[in-house]
C-alpha cells in the first residue's frame, strides 16, 4: 500500500495524465521498487520477491530484483482452470485459483529452490513461503503446504524435487480425513 501511495504521489507531483497506460506503468514500477527494496533488506539464501500475478492455483508470477519469473509450486497440483480448461475448468479449479490470488497477489514471498531449477515449460520450480522459511512452521507459512492443508491441491512429486514430499503426504491425508476443499464428500 505504501508503495502504491508513493507512485500515485509521484504521478500527481509531476502532473502525469492518469490514464490506463500510465496507471499500468505506475503499477509495474511499484512492483519493481517493492521487489528491489525487499531484496536489499533481506539477508537470506532465498530469493525474495513480490507476487505480481496469479496464473492459476499452483503457478504465479513473482517479481524478483525487477524481473518477472513464472513460478510453478513444487510438490503440489491444483485442478486446472486456465488455458484449454478456461471454458470448462476441472472441479475446484476456479476455487484453487481464487484462493491463491487472494492469499498471494501483491504479497512479499520467499522462494526456495529444491534440486531442479525449471520445468519443461521453463517455469522456475520453487517452494513459496509467506515469511522467512522455517522448517518448523511449514503448514502455516509455506504456501505449497497451505494449499494441501486447505484442500485446494493434492501432492504431486517429480524426483529429484522431493525435499518436503513426506510432510506433504501427511498434510494431504489430514485434509482428506477432514473433508477439506476438493476432498469434501469423497
C-alpha positions in Angstrom: 0.0 0.0 0.0 2.8 2.4 0.9 4.5 1.9 -2.5 1.2 2.5 -4.3 0.7 5.8 -2.5 4.2 6.8 -3.4 3.6 6.0 -7.1 0.3 8.0 -7.1 2.0 10.9 -5.3 4.8 10.8 -7.9 2.3 10.9 -10.8 0.4 13.8 -9.2 3.5 15.8 -8.4 4.8 15.6 -11.9 1.3 16.2 -13.3 1.2 12.9 -15.2 -2.1 12.3 -17.0 -3.9 9.5 -15.2 -4.9 7.0 -17.9 -4.9 3.2 -18.1 -1.4 3.1 -19.7 0.1 5.4 -17.1 -1.6 3.6 -14.3 -0.3 0.2 -15.6 3.2 1.7 -15.9 3.0 3.0 -12.4 1.8 -0.4 -11.1 4.8 -2.1 -12.8 7.1 0.5 -11.3 5.6 -0.2 -7.9 6.2 -4.0 -8.3 9.8 -3.4 -9.3 10.5 -1.0 -6.5 9.0 -3.3 -3.9 11.0 -6.2 -5.2 14.2 -4.2 -5.2 13.5 -2.8 -1.7 12.8 -6.3 -0.3 16.0 -7.8 -1.9 18.1 -5.0 -0.2 16.5 -5.6 3.2 16.8 -9.4 3.2 19.9 -11.3 4.1 18.9 -14.8 3.3 19.8 -17.7 1.0 16.3 -17.4 -0.5 15.1 -15.2 -3.3 12.7 -12.6 -2.2 10.1 -11.1 -4.4 6.5 -9.8 -4.8 3.7 -11.8 -6.5 2.7 -9.7 -9.4 0.2 -12.1 -11.0 -1.5 -15.4 -10.3 -1.7 -17.7 -13.3 -3.7 -20.4 -11.5 -3.8 -22.3 -8.2 -0.2 -23.6 -8.5 1.5 -21.1 -10.8 2.3 -17.5 -10.0 4.5 -14.7 -11.5 6.9 -13.2 -9.0 8.9 -10.0 -9.5 12.5 -10.6 -8.2 15.0 -7.8 -8.5 12.9 -6.1 -11.2 12.5 -9.2 -13.3 9.3 -11.3 -13.6 9.7 -15.0 -13.1 6.9 -17.6 -13.7 7.0 -19.9 -10.7 5.5 -23.4 -10.5 5.0 -24.5 -6.9 6.9 -27.7 -6.2 5.2 -30.9 -4.9 1.6 -29.8 -5.4 -1.0 -29.8 -8.1 -4.3 -27.9 -8.2 -7.1 -28.6 -10.6 -6.8 -26.8 -13.9 -8.8 -23.6 -14.7 -6.9 -21.7 -17.4 -5.7 -22.4 -20.9 -7.7 -25.2 -22.5 -9.6 -25.5 -19.3 -10.8 -21.9 -19.2 -14.3 -22.7 -20.5 -14.6 -25.9 -18.7 -12.4 -25.9 -15.5 -11.7 -29.0 -13.6 -13.8 -29.4 -10.4 -12.4 -27.0 -7.7 -10.0 -25.4 -10.2 -11.6 -21.9 -10.0 -11.7 -22.1 -6.2 -8.0 -23.0 -6.1 -7.1 -20.1 -8.4 -9.2 -17.7 -6.4 -7.7 -18.9 -3.1 -4.1 -18.4 -4.5 -4.9 -15.0 -5.8 -6.5 -13.9 -2.5 -3.5 -15.1 -0.5 -0.6 -14.2 -2.7 -1.3 -11.4 -5.1 0.9 -8.4 -4.3 2.4 -10.1 -1.4 6.1 -10.5 -0.5 7.2 -14.1 -0.8 10.4 -16.1 -0.2 11.3 -18.6 -3.0 13.2 -21.8 -2.0 14.8 -24.0 -4.6 15.0 -27.8 -4.3 17.1 -29.6 -6.9 15.7 -28.6 -10.3 15.7 -25.0 -11.5 13.0 -25.2 -14.2 10.4 -27.5 -15.6 9.8 -28.4 -19.3 7.7 -25.2 -19.7 10.6 -23.0 -18.5 8.8 -22.1 -15.2 11.1 -21.9 -12.2 10.3 -24.6 -9.6 10.1 -23.3 -6.0 8.6 -23.7 -2.6 6.8 -20.4 -1.9 7.0 -19.1 1.7 4.9 -16.3 3.1 7.6 -15.4 5.6 11.2 -16.3 6.1 11.4 -20.1 5.7 11.2 -22.1 8.9 11.0 -25.9 8.7 9.0 -25.9 12.0 6.2 -23.8 10.5 5.7 -25.5 7.2 1.9 -25.9 7.4 1.4 -22.3 8.4 4.0 -20.4 6.3 4.8 -22.4 3.2 2.1 -21.8 0.6 2.6 -25.1 -1.2 1.8 -26.8 2.2 -1.1 -24.4 2.9 -2.8 -25.4 -0.4 -2.6 -29.0 0.7 -3.8 -28.3 4.2 -6.8 -26.3 3.0 -7.7 -28.9 0.4 -7.0 -26.9 -2.7 -4.3 -29.2 -4.0 -3.1 -32.8 -4.0 0.5 -34.0 -3.7 2.4 -34.3 -7.0 6.0 -35.3 -6.7 8.6 -35.3 -9.5 12.0 -36.5 -8.4 14.5 -35.2 -7.7 12.5 -32.4 -6.1 11.3 -34.3 -3.0 12.6 -32.3 -0.1 9.2 -32.0 1.6 7.3 -34.8 0.0 6.8 -36.9 3.1 5.5 -33.9 5.0 3.2 -33.1 2.1 1.7 -36.6 2.0 0.8 -36.3 5.8 -0.7 -32.8 5.2 -2.8 -34.0 2.3 -4.0 -37.1 4.3 -5.1 -34.8 7.1 -7.1 -32.6 4.6 -8.7 -35.7 3.2 -9.6 -37.1 6.6 -11.2 -33.7 7.5 -13.0 -33.4 4.1 -11.4 -30.1 3.3 -11.8 -28.4 -0.1 -11.7 -30.8 -3.0 -11.9 -33.8 -0.6 -15.4 -32.7 0.5 -17.9 -35.6 0.2 -15.3 -38.0 -1.2 
